[in-house]
Amino acid sequence: MEFIPFVLIAGVFYVLIIRPQMQERQAHEDLLKSLAKDDRVVMASGLHGRIVRVDETTVLLEVADKTRVTFDKAAVQHRADAAPAS
C-alpha cells in the first residue's frame, strides 16, 4: 500500500514527459527518412534552403544561387512549407 503513490508518480511522469518525447523523436526520424531532392527545409540553426542531394547521413543544401552547403541530416528541423510542431 505504501508504494502506490510512487507508481502513480511514475505513471504521470511517463504520460507527461517520456511518451511525448518519444513521439516527437519518432516524428523527426520519419521526417529524416522522407527527405527528398527539391524539398525546402529549415535547419536547426534557422538556415532555410532547398535540398539538392540526400546522402545516408548528410544533405546538400542550396541556400542561394550557386551556394551549396553540406549539413548533417540530423540538423534538419522541419520542412519549410510545413508548420513546425508545437
Stockholm file with secondary structure:
# STOCKHOLM 1.0

chainA/1-86         MEFIPFVLIAGVFYVLIIRPQMQERQAHEDLLKSLAKDDRVVMASGLHGRIVRVDETTVLLEVADKTRVTFDKAAVQHRADAAPAS
#=GR chainA/1-86 SS CTTHHHHHHHHHHIIIIIHHHHHHHHHHHHHHHHCCTTCEEEETTSCEEEEEEECSSEEEEEEETTEEEEEEGGGEEEETTSCCCC
#=GC SS_cons        CTTHHHHHHHHHHIIIIIHHHHHHHHHHHHHHHHCCTTCEEEETTSCEEEEEEECSSEEEEEEETTEEEEEEGGGEEEETTSCCCC
//
